[in-house]
Amino acid sequence: MQQENAKLLKNSMTQEHYQRLMKIDNAKVHEFVADSIALCKPASVYVVTDSDEDVAYVREMAVKNGEEQPLKIAGHTCHFDGMEDQGRDREVTKYLVGDGEKLSKALNQIERREGLAEVRGLLDGAMKGRTLIVRCMTLGPANSVFSIPCIECTDSWYVAHALNLLYRLGYDEFRRLGEKARFFATLHSCGKVDDRMVSVEHDKKRIYIDHATDTVYTVNTQYAGNTVGLKKLALRLTIRRADQEGWLAEHMFISGVHGPGGRKTFLAGAFPSACGKTSTAMLPGETIMADDIAYFRNIDGQFRAVNAEAGIFGIIQNVNDKDDPVICDVLNKPGEVIFSNLLVADGKPYWLGMETKTPDKGVNFSGEWFEGKKDAKGNPIPLAHKNARYAVTLKALANCEPQLESPDGVVLQGIMYGGRDPKAYVPVQQGYDWSHGIVAYGASLETETTFATIGKEGVPEINLMSIQDFVAIPLGKYISNNLEFVRGMKNPPLVFGVNYFLRDPQGRFVNGVRDKHVWAKWMELRVHDDVDALASPTGLIPKYEDLVPLFGALLDKDYSKEDYISQFTIRVPENLAKMDRVEAFHREHVADAPAALFDILDAQRSRLRQLKKTKGDYVSPFDL
């Protein structure tokens, strides 16, 4: 087999690129690349190294090939995905499962042989006339206990360019590891494209994850969440490996929050897409270490964390100078940025909610666009998509955490879980202990679906720990792994629940957009036991007198007792209904849910009923 692979590789690429590949002394790497070539039948192969020349060439080809258009600001480009390819596609993203294997009913899955035959059939000959690009990257810092080498074969120079910004270059790491590299692999093809270099066979879009071989197959799509294999696709594989090896892979940001006396406290947070994750990670004056995927390990009794990624693939809707000054600085000065699926007019990018006058015509994801343009169903096409994005390296940000590349990561002291809950949970609260926080805020995370995932918006659903779509092990096992992870640790992180989307009876949000900074600062104080808290049935909540100075210092706002009551009144009926929905979800979808989960839910339900009995349905925080 090795001789056959070597012959195929030698006949399929130039001597230079063959030698580049052979410098990676790993037979499985050679086998994966050879299989990709034999299946997809490209006209040529380009093996990308870590050299500055190769990195620049990838960017140049993304423009030359027409997948990106240069903008007026130097280094800025724009990419467009198809009308039906604007987000992660749950329906066609499936796990390949072998005989007798079962995953949670909440996860899409297909029998492995059937799935492989289908997706490989779609990939057969998909790269004819194109270049197969071989990318070597790493998840996590290189040469670290956290790092995972990854390889992606793609025919999209845009995907290859996005990898440059979002991940760490890994060609040299593969060479260093040789046969010891236990890697993840992704094979991607855009499939048929139109004259705008946009995938057109969206009905044949498939994203299949084969955890038996740690391989992702993705075809007839270009949206980065479906094609950049190291992102959410590899997260599915990483969770499985973490389960086997005793660590955690999480859908979380990591931020360094400054506290009194010059200290810095690292907090992580899990939020479904479009629920405030990036804006929390990017709070002004704090540092950002990760905005999407974090790895956790117990190292010498310490809870340590790293960023799996090295860049941001952020939603750009509503990004503005006032609320997002650090991001806006990067988006308005020379430097490498890839915009996607927004409006371009006169070489400038425009997005929804940017708080400036926007043109009434230009080019967007639908092609030539004008105010009033409608799609095939007669619906108005907005100037930019709600899920329009920007890709930028973290190191371009002024507040990038200096320890981003530390091979040992940072000590994590707090974790928050947040979703879109308009009726029940207060804006911020602390779990009574690790287990209560994991269950009451993580495993109970309820949110409304958003535009970041294809499908109907505004539908309430449980999104367990904001990672449910990506869990390639039984959900109950995943919950148990979290509950058990801190066993024996002296100082595990505190666990918090946040909810930026609570509404009053008139449907108005009770949170201000910038209030999240106050909640983060309160968490930082709680980690160090600098402030006390009030006990409520669902957790520990802030005291009014501790929030007043924080609102004044951070937001220059007079925080009234009325504000406090509006935000922190305990809504007993809504919380009881929430507990019922959460329990029903776990009993239906999580067959192996740990008994501790139901015990914790029952205890919270009992506290709520007791409060209702003594003080009524709606209880002011001043009455707790």
C-alpha positions in Angstrom: 0.0 0.0 0.0 2.8 2.5 0.9 4.5 1.8 -2.4 1.2 2.3 -4.3 0.6 5.6 -2.5 4.2 6.8 -3.1 3.7 6.1 -6.9 0.4 7.8 -7.1 1.7 10.9 -5.2 4.9 11.1 -7.3 2.8 11.0 -10.5 0.2 13.5 -9.3 2.5 16.4 -8.2 5.6 18.2 -9.1 8.9 17.0 -7.7 9.0 20.1 -5.4 5.6 19.4 -3.8 6.2 15.6 -3.6 9.4 16.3 -1.6 7.5 18.7 0.6 5.0 16.0 1.4 7.7 13.3 1.9 9.5 15.5 4.5 6.5 14.6 6.7 7.6 11.1 7.8 4.1 9.8 8.4 2.6 7.0 6.3 -1.0 7.8 7.3 -0.6 11.4 6.1 0.7 10.1 2.7 -2.3 7.7 2.6 -4.8 10.4 3.3 -3.4 12.7 0.6 -3.1 9.9 -1.9 -6.7 8.8 -1.2 -7.9 12.4 -1.6 -6.1 12.7 -5.0 -7.4 9.3 -6.3 -10.9 10.2 -5.3 -11.2 13.9 -6.3 -8.9 13.7 -9.4 -7.4 17.2 -9.2 -5.3 18.7 -12.1 -2.5 19.6 -9.7 -1.5 19.5 -6.0 0.0 22.3 -3.9 1.5 21.3 -0.5 1.6 24.5 1.6 4.5 24.9 4.1 4.8 27.4 7.0 7.0 29.8 4.9 6.0 33.4 4.5 6.1 32.9 0.8 3.5 30.1 0.9 1.3 32.0 3.3 1.3 35.0 0.9 0.7 32.7 -2.1 -2.4 31.2 -0.6 -3.9 34.7 -0.1 -2.9 35.8 -3.6 -4.5 32.7 -5.1 -7.8 33.3 -3.2 -8.1 36.6 -5.0 -6.7 35.4 -8.4 -9.1 32.5 -8.4 -12.1 34.8 -7.8 -13.1 33.4 -4.4 -12.2 36.7 -2.7 -12.4 40.3 -4.0 -9.9 42.9 -2.7 -11.4 45.9 -0.9 -10.1 49.5 -0.7 -8.3 49.0 2.6 -5.0 47.1 2.1 -5.2 43.5 3.1 -9.0 43.4 3.3 -11.0 41.0 1.0 -14.6 39.8 0.7 -15.9 36.3 0.0 -19.4 35.3 -0.9 -21.2 32.0 -0.1 -24.3 30.9 -2.0 -27.9 31.9 -1.1 -28.5 28.5 0.5 -25.1 28.3 2.2 -25.1 31.0 4.9 -24.6 29.0 8.1 -23.9 25.7 9.7 -26.3 23.2 8.2 -27.6 20.9 10.8 -29.7 18.8 8.5 -26.9 17.6 6.3 -24.2 17.4 9.0 -24.2 13.8 10.3 -22.1 11.4 12.3 -21.1 8.1 10.6 -22.0 5.3 13.0 -20.9 1.7 12.8 -22.9 -1.5 13.3 -24.4 -1.6 16.8 -23.2 1.9 17.6 -25.7 4.5 18.9 -25.3 8.2 19.7 -27.9 10.4 21.3 -31.2 10.8 19.5 -30.5 14.5 19.5 -27.7 14.1 17.0 -28.0 13.5 13.3 -26.4 10.2 12.2 -26.2 7.8 9.3 -24.9 4.2 9.0 -21.2 4.4 8.2 -21.1 2.4 5.0 -24.1 4.2 3.6 -22.7 7.6 4.5 -19.3 6.9 3.2 -20.7 5.7 -0.1 -22.8 8.8 -0.5 -20.3 11.4 0.4 -17.4 9.8 -1.4 -19.7 9.4 -4.4 -20.3 13.2 -4.4 -16.5 13.8 -4.0 -15.6 11.5 -6.9 -14.0 13.6 -9.5 -15.1 16.8 -7.8 -11.7 18.6 -8.2 -11.2 17.9 -11.9 -9.4 20.9 -13.5 -8.6 22.4 -10.1 -5.7 22.4 -7.5 -5.9 20.2 -4.5 -4.4 22.3 -1.6 -2.8 20.4 1.3 -2.8 22.4 4.6 -1.1 21.3 7.8 -2.2 23.1 10.9 -2.5 22.6 14.7 -5.3 22.9 17.2 -3.9 24.4 20.4 -0.4 25.8 20.8 2.4 23.8 19.0 4.6 21.5 20.9 2.2 21.3 23.9 0.2 18.6 25.7 -2.8 20.5 24.4 -1.9 20.4 20.7 -3.5 18.3 18.0 -2.1 18.2 14.5 -4.6 18.5 11.6 -4.5 18.2 7.8 -7.0 19.5 5.3 -7.2 18.8 1.6 -9.4 21.3 -0.2 -9.9 22.8 -3.6 -10.8 26.2 -2.2 -8.1 28.9 -1.9 -10.6 30.8 0.3 -10.8 27.9 2.8 -7.0 27.7 2.7 -6.7 31.4 3.3 -9.2 31.3 6.2 -7.0 28.6 7.8 -4.1 31.0 7.7 -5.9 33.5 9.9 -7.9 31.2 12.2 -5.3 28.5 13.1 -1.6 27.9 13.8 0.6 26.8 10.9 1.5 23.1 11.4 3.7 21.9 8.6 6.8 22.1 10.8 4.9 20.5 13.6 4.0 17.5 11.4 7.7 17.2 10.4 8.7 17.3 14.0 6.2 14.7 15.1 6.7 12.3 12.1 5.0 9.0 12.7 3.9 10.1 16.2 1.4 12.6 14.8 -2.1 11.4 15.6 -4.0 13.8 13.4 -7.4 14.9 12.4 -8.1 15.0 8.6 -10.6 16.9 6.5 -11.4 16.5 2.8 -13.4 19.3 1.2 -14.5 20.3 -2.2 -16.7 23.2 -3.3 -18.3 21.0 -5.9 -19.7 22.7 -9.0 -19.4 26.5 -8.9 -20.9 29.3 -10.9 -19.0 32.3 -12.5 -18.8 33.9 -9.1 -17.0 30.8 -7.8 -20.0 30.0 -5.5 -21.1 26.4 -4.9 -24.4 25.8 -6.8 -25.5 22.2 -5.9 -26.7 23.0 -2.4 -29.1 20.1 -2.5 -26.1 17.9 -2.6 -24.4 19.5 0.3 -23.0 17.0 2.8 -20.9 17.3 5.9 -20.1 13.8 7.3 -17.9 13.1 10.4 -16.2 9.7 10.5 -14.9 9.3 14.0 -13.7 5.8 13.2 -10.8 7.4 11.2 -10.9 10.9 12.6 -11.9 12.2 9.2 -14.4 14.9 8.1 -15.8 14.9 4.5 -17.5 18.0 3.3 -18.7 18.8 -0.3 -20.9 21.3 -2.2 -20.5 24.0 0.4 -18.1 27.0 1.0 -19.4 28.5 4.3 -16.4 28.3 6.6 -18.4 26.7 9.4 -19.1 23.8 7.0 -15.7 23.7 5.3 -12.9 24.8 7.6 -12.4 21.4 9.1 -10.6 22.6 12.2 -13.6 24.5 13.4 -16.8 22.9 14.7 -16.2 19.8 12.6 -13.0 18.9 14.3 -14.6 19.9 17.7 -16.8 16.8 17.2 -13.6 14.6 16.9 -11.8 16.4 19.7 -14.7 15.8 22.2 -14.4 12.1 21.5 -10.6 12.1 22.0 -11.0 14.2 25.2 -13.4 11.6 26.5 -10.8 8.9 25.9 -7.9 10.8 27.4 -9.7 12.4 30.4 -9.8 16.1 29.5 -12.5 18.5 28.1 -13.0 20.2 24.7 -15.5 23.0 25.0 -17.4 25.5 22.8 -16.1 28.5 24.9 -14.3 31.8 24.9 -11.5 32.6 27.4 -11.0 36.2 28.6 -8.7 37.8 31.1 -10.8 40.1 33.3 -8.9 42.7 35.3 -9.7 43.2 39.0 -8.5 45.3 41.9 -4.8 45.6 42.6 -3.8 44.8 39.0 -4.8 41.2 39.1 -6.2 39.3 36.1 -8.7 36.5 36.4 -9.4 34.2 33.5 -13.0 33.4 32.8 -14.5 31.1 30.1 -18.0 31.2 28.6 -20.2 29.0 26.5 -22.9 30.7 24.4 -24.8 29.5 21.3 -24.0 31.5 18.2 -25.4 35.0 18.2 -26.1 35.0 21.9 -23.3 37.4 23.0 -20.3 35.2 23.0 -17.8 37.2 21.0 -18.9 40.5 22.5 -18.4 39.1 26.0 -15.0 37.8 25.0 -14.1 41.2 23.6 -15.1 43.4 26.6 -13.2 46.7 26.4 -10.3 46.9 28.7 -10.0 43.2 29.2 -7.9 40.7 27.3 -9.1 38.0 24.8 -7.5 34.6 24.7 -10.2 32.7 22.8 -13.5 33.4 21.3 -14.9 30.0 20.3 -13.2 26.7 21.3 -11.2 26.0 24.4 -9.4 22.9 25.7 -9.2 22.1 29.5 -6.8 19.9 31.3 -6.0 19.1 34.9 -2.3 19.8 35.2 -0.8 19.2 38.6 -4.2 19.9 40.2 -4.8 23.1 38.4 -7.7 23.7 35.9 -5.7 25.0 32.9 -7.0 26.2 29.5 -5.9 27.0 26.0 -7.4 28.4 22.8 -7.8 25.7 20.2 -7.7 28.4 17.6 -5.6 31.5 16.8 -8.2 33.8 15.1 -11.8 34.9 15.1 -14.5 34.0 12.7 -17.0 36.5 14.1 -20.5 37.6 13.3 -20.4 41.2 12.1 -24.0 42.2 12.5 -24.4 45.1 14.9 -20.6 45.6 15.3 -20.1 49.3 15.9 -17.5 51.7 17.3 -19.4 52.3 20.6 -20.0 48.7 21.6 -17.0 46.9 19.8 -14.1 49.4 19.7 -11.4 46.8 19.5 -12.9 44.9 16.6 -13.8 48.1 14.7 -10.2 49.3 15.0 -9.1 46.2 13.2 -11.9 46.3 10.6 -11.0 49.9 9.6 -7.2 49.8 9.2 -4.8 48.0 6.9 -4.2 44.4 7.8 -5.4 40.9 6.8 -9.2 40.6 7.2 -11.7 38.4 5.2 -15.2 39.6 5.2 -18.0 37.3 4.0 -21.6 37.7 2.9 -22.0 41.4 3.4 -22.5 44.3 0.9 -19.6 45.7 -1.1 -20.0 49.1 -2.7 -17.1 51.2 -4.1 -14.7 48.8 -2.5 -16.1 49.2 1.0 -17.9 46.6 3.2 -21.3 47.3 4.7 -23.2 45.2 7.2 -26.4 45.2 9.2 -26.5 47.4 12.3 -23.2 49.2 11.6 -24.8 52.6 12.6 -23.8 54.4 9.5 -25.6 55.3 6.2 -25.5 52.3 3.9 -25.7 52.3 0.0 -28.9 51.4 -1.8 -27.0 49.2 -4.2 -23.9 47.1 -4.6 -22.8 43.5 -4.6 -23.7 40.9 -1.9 -24.3 37.2 -1.5 -27.2 37.4 -3.9 -25.1 39.0 -6.7 -25.9 42.5 -7.9 -28.0 44.0 -5.1 -30.4 46.9 -4.9 -32.8 48.1 -2.2 -36.1 46.2 -2.6 -34.5 43.1 -4.3 -36.4 39.9 -3.6 -35.5 36.3 -3.6 -37.2 33.5 -5.6 -39.9 33.2 -2.9 -40.7 36.9 -2.9 -38.9 37.7 0.3 -36.8 40.9 0.6 -33.0 40.3 0.4 -31.2 42.4 3.0 -28.1 44.3 2.1 -26.0 41.8 4.1 -26.8 38.5 5.7 -27.5 38.4 9.4 -24.8 35.8 9.7 -22.2 37.8 7.7 -18.7 37.3 9.2 -15.2 38.6 9.5 -12.1 36.4 9.9 -9.0 37.9 11.6 -6.0 36.7 13.5 -6.2 37.3 17.3 -2.8 38.8 17.3 -4.2 41.7 15.2 -6.3 42.8 18.2 -4.9 45.4 20.6 -6.2 43.4 23.6 -4.9 39.9 22.6 -3.9 38.0 25.7 -0.1 37.7 25.8 -0.3 34.1 27.0 -2.2 33.0 23.8 0.7 30.7 22.8 1.7 29.5 26.2 2.1 25.7 25.9 0.8 25.3 29.5 -2.2 27.6 29.0 -3.7 29.7 31.8 -5.4 28.8 35.1 -9.1 29.2 34.7 -11.1 30.5 37.7 -14.6 31.0 36.3 -17.0 29.6 33.7 -20.3 31.1 32.5 -23.1 29.6 30.4 -25.5 31.9 28.6 -28.4 31.6 26.1 -31.5 33.4 24.9 -34.0 32.9 27.7 -36.6 35.7 27.5 -38.7 34.6 30.5 -36.9 32.8 33.4 -33.3 33.2 34.4 -31.9 36.4 35.8 -29.0 38.2 34.0 -26.3 36.7 36.2 -26.1 34.2 39.0 -23.6 31.8 40.5 -24.0 28.1 41.1 -24.0 26.8 44.6 -21.1 24.5 43.7 -19.5 23.1 40.6 -22.1 20.4 40.1 -25.1 22.7 40.6 -23.6 25.2 38.1 -22.9 22.5 35.5 -26.4 21.2 35.7 -28.5 24.3 36.4 -26.7 26.5 33.8 -24.8 24.2 31.5 -27.0 21.1 31.0 -30.1 23.4 31.4 -28.9 26.0 28.8 -32.1 27.0 27.0 -32.0 29.3 24.0 -33.9 30.5 21.0 -32.6 29.4 17.6 -30.9 32.2 15.6 -29.8 33.0 12.1 -26.3 31.4 12.7 -27.8 28.0 12.1 -29.9 27.2 9.0 -33.5 26.7 9.9 -36.4 28.5 11.6 -35.4 31.3 14.0 -36.9 32.0 17.4 -37.7 28.4 18.4 -36.9 27.7 22.1 -34.7 24.6 22.6 -32.3 23.1 25.0 -28.7 23.5 23.7 -26.8 21.6 26.3 -23.7 23.5 27.3 -23.9 25.2 23.9 -22.2 22.2 22.5 -25.0 19.7 21.9 -24.7 19.7 18.1 -21.0 18.7 18.3 -21.0 16.0 21.0 -19.9 12.7 19.4 -20.2 10.7 22.6 -23.4 9.9 24.5 -24.7 13.2 26.0 -25.0 11.7 29.5 -21.3 10.6 29.3 -20.4 14.2 28.3 -22.3 15.6 31.4 -20.7 13.1 33.7 -17.3 13.9 32.3 -17.9 17.6 33.2 -19.2 16.7 36.7 -16.2 14.5 37.4 -13.5 16.6 35.9 -12.8 18.7 38.9 -12.7 15.8 41.4 -9.6 16.2 43.5 -9.0 19.8 42.4 -8.4 22.3 45.3 -9.9 25.3 43.6 -12.1 24.5 40.6 -13.6 27.4 38.7 -16.8 29.0 40.0 -19.7 28.4 37.6 -22.1 31.2 36.6 -25.3 31.5 34.5 -25.8 34.6 32.4 -28.8 35.7 30.3 -28.6 38.9 28.3 -32.1 38.3 26.7 -34.5 38.4 29.7 -37.5 40.5 28.8 -40.1 42.4 30.9 -43.8 41.8 30.6 -44.0 44.4 27.8 -41.4 42.4 25.8 -38.5 44.9 26.4 -35.0 43.6 27.3 -34.1 44.3 30.9 -30.4 44.2 30.1 -28.5 47.0 28.4 -26.1 45.9 25.6 -23.1 46.9 27.8 -24.4 45.5 31.1 -22.5 42.3 30.4 -19.3 44.0 31.4 -20.8 44.6 34.9 -21.7 41.0 35.2 -18.2 39.9 34.2 -16.7 42.3 36.8 -19.0 40.9 39.5 -18.0 37.4 38.6 -14.3 38.4 39.0 -15.0 39.8 42.4 -16.9 36.6 43.4 -14.0 34.4 42.3 -11.8 36.2 44.9 -14.6 36.4 47.5 -14.5 40.2 47.5 -18.3 40.6 47.5 -21.1 38.7 49.1 -24.2 37.4 47.3 -27.9 36.6 47.9 -29.2 33.1 47.9 -32.1 32.5 45.4 -33.7 29.2 44.4 -31.7 29.1 41.2 -28.3 30.4 42.4 -26.4 33.2 44.2 -27.3 36.6 42.8 -25.6 40.0 43.2 -26.4 42.4 46.0 -27.7 45.8 44.9 -25.0 47.7 46.8 -22.3 45.8 44.9 -23.7 46.6 41.5 -24.2 50.3 42.0 -20.4 51.2 42.0 -19.8 48.8 39.1 -22.5 50.4 36.9 -21.1 53.8 37.8 -17.4 53.0 37.1 -17.9 50.9 33.9 -21.0 52.5 32.3 -21.2 55.9 34.0 -24.8 54.9 34.9 -26.9 55.6 37.9 -28.2 52.1 38.7 -31.6 52.4 40.4 -33.4 50.0 42.7 -36.0 49.8 40.0 -33.4 48.6 37.5 -32.3 46.0 40.0 -35.8 44.7 40.7 -36.5 44.5 37.0 -33.4 42.4 36.4 -33.3 40.2 39.5 -36.9 39.5 40.4 -37.3 35.7 40.7 -40.0 34.6 38.3 -41.2 31.4 40.0 -43.8 30.1 37.5 -41.5 30.7 34.5 -38.6 29.0 36.3 -40.7 26.0 37.3 -41.8 25.6 33.7 -38.1 25.8 32.6 -37.2 23.0 35.0 -40.0 20.9 33.5 -38.7 21.5 30.0 -35.1 20.7 31.0 -36.1 17.5 32.7 -38.3 16.4 29.8 -35.4 17.0 27.4 -33.0 14.9 29.4 -35.4 12.1 30.0 -36.3 11.9 26.3 -32.9 12.6 24.6 -30.3 11.7 27.3 -30.9 8.0 28.1 -27.8 7.7 30.2 -28.1 11.0 32.1 -26.4 10.8 35.5 -28.7 10.5 38.5 -27.1 13.6 40.0 -28.6 15.7 37.2 -32.1 14.9 38.2 -31.3 15.3 41.9 -30.0 18.8 41.3 -33.0 19.7 39.2 -35.4 18.4 41.8 -33.6 20.3 44.5 -33.9 23.5 42.5 -37.6 22.8 41.8 -38.2 22.3 45.5 -36.5 25.7 46.4 -38.7 27.4 43.8 -41.9 25.8 45.2 -40.9 26.8 48.7 -40.3 30.4 47.7 -43.7 30.4 45.9 -45.4 29.1 49.0 -43.9 31.7 51.3 -43.6 34.8 49.1 -45.6 34.3 45.9 -45.0 34.0 42.2 -42.8 37.1 41.6 -40.3 37.8 44.3 -38.2 41.0 44.5 -34.5 40.4 45.2 -34.9 42.8 48.2 -37.4 40.2 49.7 -35.0 37.2 49.5 
